[in-house]
Amino acid sequence: MAKPTTIQIKLESTEGTGYFYIAKKNPRNTTQKLEFRKYDPVARKHVIFRETKMK
């Protein structure tokens, strides 16, 4: 059976609150690190979330 092409990544808040989202990414098509502006409920505002590795 073949391995899946998508991998799970962790989108972590740049505010330092420790809040994160889990997302999927195809590393063959998207080689750079992802960066989204999403809602952080701990900080109670929209902040930038950057891709980090899952542990």
A tleap script that builds the chain and sets N, CA, C and O, in Angstrom:
source leaprc.protein.ff14SB
mol = sequence {
  NMET ALA LYS PRO THR THR ILE GLN ILE LYS
  LEU GLU SER THR GLU GLY THR GLY TYR PHE
  TYR ILE ALA LYS LYS ASN PRO ARG ASN THR
  THR GLN LYS LEU GLU PHE ARG LYS TYR ASP
  PRO VAL ALA ARG LYS HIE VAL ILE PHE ARG
  GLU THR LYS MET CLYS
}
set mol.1.N position { 0.834 -1.179 0.000 }
set mol.1.CA position { 0.000 0.000 0.000 }
set mol.1.C position { 0.878 1.241 0.000 }
set mol.1.O position { 1.877 1.294 0.716 }
set mol.2.N position { 0.513 2.242 -0.799 }
set mol.2.CA position { 1.322 3.449 -0.943 }
set mol.2.C position { 1.090 4.413 0.221 }
set mol.2.O position { 0.036 4.406 0.857 }
set mol.3.N position { 2.096 5.235 0.479 }
set mol.3.CA position { 1.974 6.255 1.511 }
set mol.3.C position { 1.111 7.410 0.994 }
set mol.3.O position { 1.115 7.691 -0.205 }
set mol.4.N position { 0.379 8.076 1.875 }
set mol.4.CA position { -0.409 9.226 1.421 }
set mol.4.C position { 0.501 10.398 1.050 }
set mol.4.O position { 1.568 10.573 1.638 }
set mol.5.N position { 0.074 11.194 0.074 }
set mol.5.CA position { 0.907 12.316 -0.366 }
set mol.5.C position { 0.792 13.507 0.566 }
set mol.5.O position { 1.715 14.318 0.644 }
set mol.6.N position { -0.323 13.629 1.275 }
set mol.6.CA position { -0.483 14.763 2.175 }
set mol.6.C position { 0.057 14.431 3.556 }
set mol.6.O position { -0.006 13.285 4.003 }
set mol.7.N position { 0.582 15.440 4.221 }
set mol.7.CA position { 1.079 15.280 5.586 }
set mol.7.C position { 0.327 16.252 6.485 }
set mol.7.O position { -0.172 17.278 6.021 }
set mol.8.N position { 0.247 15.928 7.765 }
set mol.8.CA position { -0.382 16.832 8.718 }
set mol.8.C position { 0.659 17.802 9.234 }
set mol.8.O position { 1.789 17.419 9.538 }
set mol.9.N position { 0.265 19.074 9.332 }
set mol.9.CA position { 1.146 20.096 9.884 }
set mol.9.C position { 0.425 20.814 11.012 }
set mol.9.O position { -0.797 20.737 11.137 }
set mol.10.N position { 1.189 21.503 11.819 }
set mol.10.CA position { 0.652 22.251 12.941 }
set mol.10.C position { 0.816 23.734 12.627 }
set mol.10.O position { 1.921 24.188 12.329 }
set mol.11.N position { -0.276 24.489 12.691 }
set mol.11.CA position { -0.222 25.937 12.512 }
set mol.11.C position { -0.273 26.561 13.901 }
set mol.11.O position { -1.306 26.517 14.569 }
set mol.12.N position { 0.855 27.146 14.338 }
set mol.12.CA position { 0.962 27.657 15.698 }
set mol.12.C position { 0.897 29.178 15.709 }
set mol.12.O position { 1.431 29.843 14.822 }
set mol.13.N position { 0.240 29.711 16.718 }
set mol.13.CA position { 0.033 31.153 16.842 }
set mol.13.C position { 1.354 31.882 17.088 }
set mol.13.O position { 2.209 31.397 17.830 }
set mol.14.N position { 1.515 33.047 16.461 }
set mol.14.CA position { 2.718 33.853 16.674 }
set mol.14.C position { 2.589 34.736 17.911 }
set mol.14.O position { 3.548 35.403 18.299 }
set mol.15.N position { 1.412 34.745 18.530 }
set mol.15.CA position { 1.201 35.534 19.749 }
set mol.15.C position { 1.842 34.884 20.967 }
set mol.15.O position { 2.016 35.536 21.996 }
set mol.16.N position { 2.196 33.605 20.861 }
set mol.16.CA position { 2.817 32.912 21.980 }
set mol.16.C position { 1.816 32.369 22.981 }
set mol.16.O position { 2.179 32.076 24.120 }
set mol.17.N position { 0.553 32.229 22.572 }
set mol.17.CA position { -0.469 31.721 23.481 }
set mol.17.C position { -0.457 30.199 23.571 }
set mol.17.O position { -1.018 29.629 24.507 }
set mol.18.N position { 0.179 29.537 22.602 }
set mol.18.CA position { 0.210 28.079 22.592 }
set mol.18.C position { -0.935 27.467 21.821 }
set mol.18.O position { -1.009 26.244 21.706 }
set mol.19.N position { -1.836 28.284 21.285 }
set mol.19.CA position { -2.966 27.771 20.521 }
set mol.19.C position { -2.497 27.375 19.127 }
set mol.19.O position { -1.640 28.039 18.545 }
set mol.20.N position { -3.065 26.281 18.586 }
set mol.20.CA position { -2.649 25.820 17.263 }
set mol.20.C position { -3.811 25.184 16.528 }
set mol.20.O position { -4.789 24.750 17.137 }
set mol.21.N position { -3.692 25.134 15.216 }
set mol.21.CA position { -4.618 24.427 14.332 }
set mol.21.C position { -3.855 23.286 13.679 }
set mol.21.O position { -2.634 23.351 13.536 }
set mol.22.N position { -4.579 22.231 13.280 }
set mol.22.CA position { -3.999 21.127 12.526 }
set mol.22.C position { -4.505 21.248 11.089 }
set mol.22.O position { -5.700 21.440 10.863 }
set mol.23.N position { -3.592 21.136 10.117 }
set mol.23.CA position { -3.965 21.258 8.709 }
set mol.23.C position { -3.234 20.182 7.911 }
set mol.23.O position { -2.296 19.556 8.406 }
set mol.24.N position { -3.675 19.976 6.677 }
set mol.24.CA position { -3.012 19.041 5.774 }
set mol.24.C position { -2.318 19.821 4.673 }
set mol.24.O position { -2.774 20.893 4.274 }
set mol.25.N position { -1.209 19.273 4.184 }
set mol.25.CA position { -0.422 19.944 3.163 }
set mol.25.C position { 0.202 18.896 2.253 }
set mol.25.O position { 0.645 17.845 2.716 }
set mol.26.N position { 0.233 19.186 0.958 }
set mol.26.CA position { 0.928 18.338 0.002 }
set mol.26.C position { 2.316 18.947 -0.208 }
set mol.26.O position { 2.428 19.979 -0.869 }
set mol.27.N position { 3.374 18.340 0.332 }
set mol.27.CA position { 4.712 18.935 0.242 }
set mol.27.C position { 5.288 18.938 -1.173 }
set mol.27.O position { 6.247 19.660 -1.441 }
set mol.28.N position { 4.722 18.147 -2.077 }
set mol.28.CA position { 5.208 18.165 -3.459 }
set mol.28.C position { 4.780 19.434 -4.183 }
set mol.28.O position { 5.536 19.984 -4.984 }
set mol.29.N position { 3.565 19.898 -3.900 }
set mol.29.CA position { 3.051 21.093 -4.565 }
set mol.29.C position { 3.391 22.372 -3.819 }
set mol.29.O position { 3.691 23.390 -4.443 }
set mol.30.N position { 3.349 22.336 -2.494 }
set mol.30.CA position { 3.591 23.510 -1.661 }
set mol.30.C position { 4.873 23.276 -0.876 }
set mol.30.O position { 4.851 22.634 0.174 }
set mol.31.N position { 5.984 23.790 -1.377 }
set mol.31.CA position { 7.270 23.525 -0.732 }
set mol.31.C position { 7.589 24.528 0.372 }
set mol.31.O position { 8.312 24.193 1.311 }
set mol.32.N position { 7.069 25.747 0.281 }
set mol.32.CA position { 7.364 26.743 1.312 }
set mol.32.C position { 6.476 26.518 2.536 }
set mol.32.O position { 5.487 25.787 2.470 }
set mol.33.N position { 6.838 27.153 3.651 }
set mol.33.CA position { 6.060 27.015 4.878 }
set mol.33.C position { 4.788 27.848 4.769 }
set mol.33.O position { 4.803 28.964 4.251 }
set mol.34.N position { 3.680 27.284 5.270 }
set mol.34.CA position { 2.399 27.972 5.197 }
set mol.34.C position { 2.282 29.022 6.290 }
set mol.34.O position { 2.858 28.890 7.369 }
set mol.35.N position { 1.518 30.073 5.983 }
set mol.35.CA position { 1.285 31.159 6.926 }
set mol.35.C position { -0.136 31.675 6.675 }
set mol.35.O position { -0.455 32.105 5.566 }
set mol.36.N position { -0.975 31.633 7.690 }
set mol.36.CA position { -2.363 32.070 7.562 }
set mol.36.C position { -2.689 33.065 8.656 }
set mol.36.O position { -2.063 33.066 9.716 }
set mol.37.N position { -3.668 33.907 8.396 }
set mol.37.CA position { -4.203 34.807 9.404 }
set mol.37.C position { -5.516 34.205 9.872 }
set mol.37.O position { -6.507 34.200 9.142 }
set mol.38.N position { -5.512 33.693 11.109 }
set mol.38.CA position { -6.677 32.995 11.648 }
set mol.38.C position { -6.982 33.521 13.050 }
set mol.38.O position { -6.209 34.292 13.619 }
set mol.39.N position { -8.112 33.094 13.591 }
set mol.39.CA position { -8.566 33.558 14.893 }
set mol.39.C position { -7.904 32.775 16.027 }
set mol.39.O position { -7.873 31.544 16.010 }
set mol.40.N position { -7.381 33.497 17.000 }
set mol.40.CA position { -6.802 32.899 18.201 }
set mol.40.C position { -7.756 33.185 19.361 }
set mol.40.O position { -7.834 34.330 19.807 }
set mol.41.N position { -8.489 32.176 19.868 }
set mol.41.CA position { -9.453 32.433 20.936 }
set mol.41.C position { -8.818 32.803 22.272 }
set mol.41.O position { -9.473 33.420 23.112 }
set mol.42.N position { -7.563 32.442 22.483 }
set mol.42.CA position { -6.892 32.801 23.732 }
set mol.42.C position { -6.568 34.287 23.726 }
set mol.42.O position { -6.786 34.972 24.725 }
set mol.43.N position { -6.045 34.796 22.600 }
set mol.43.CA position { -5.738 36.217 22.459 }
set mol.43.C position { -6.980 37.027 22.092 }
set mol.43.O position { -6.988 38.253 22.203 }
set mol.44.N position { -8.039 36.322 21.648 }
set mol.44.CA position { -9.311 36.918 21.250 }
set mol.44.C position { -9.165 37.927 20.112 }
set mol.44.O position { -9.770 38.998 20.134 }
set mol.45.N position { -8.338 37.561 19.101 }
set mol.45.CA position { -8.199 38.382 17.904 }
set mol.45.C position { -7.568 37.545 16.792 }
set mol.45.O position { -7.085 36.439 17.038 }
set mol.46.N position { -7.577 38.073 15.581 }
set mol.46.CA position { -6.948 37.404 14.447 }
set mol.46.C position { -5.448 37.670 14.481 }
set mol.46.O position { -5.016 38.815 14.613 }
set mol.47.N position { -4.660 36.610 14.362 }
set mol.47.CA position { -3.197 36.721 14.359 }
set mol.47.C position { -2.650 35.813 13.262 }
set mol.47.O position { -3.387 35.033 12.659 }
set mol.48.N position { -1.369 35.927 13.019 }
set mol.48.CA position { -0.711 35.083 12.002 }
set mol.48.C position { -0.337 33.749 12.636 }
set mol.48.O position { 0.236 33.700 13.725 }
set mol.49.N position { -0.668 32.681 11.943 }
set mol.49.CA position { -0.318 31.319 12.353 }
set mol.49.C position { 0.717 30.797 11.364 }
set mol.49.O position { 0.499 30.864 10.154 }
set mol.50.N position { 1.841 30.276 11.859 }
set mol.50.CA position { 2.913 29.747 11.017 }
set mol.50.C position { 3.026 28.246 11.181 }
set mol.50.O position { 2.713 27.683 12.230 }
set mol.51.N position { 3.480 27.620 10.115 }
set mol.51.CA position { 3.628 26.163 10.088 }
set mol.51.C position { 4.805 25.723 10.962 }
set mol.51.O position { 5.901 26.279 10.884 }
set mol.52.N position { 4.548 24.717 11.790 }
set mol.52.CA position { 5.606 24.054 12.547 }
set mol.52.C position { 5.414 22.556 12.390 }
set mol.52.O position { 4.356 22.105 11.950 }
set mol.53.N position { 6.432 21.783 12.748 }
set mol.53.CA position { 6.363 20.340 12.613 }
set mol.53.C position { 5.530 19.732 13.734 }
set mol.53.O position { 5.479 20.247 14.851 }
set mol.54.N position { 4.877 18.619 13.401 }
set mol.54.CA position { 4.148 17.844 14.401 }
set mol.54.C position { 5.168 17.026 15.189 }
set mol.54.O position { 6.152 16.551 14.621 }
set mol.55.N position { 4.941 16.859 16.486 }
set mol.55.CA position { 5.882 16.090 17.302 }
set mol.55.C position { 5.255 14.812 17.759 }
set mol.55.O position { 5.894 14.027 18.460 }
savepdb mol mol.pdb
quit
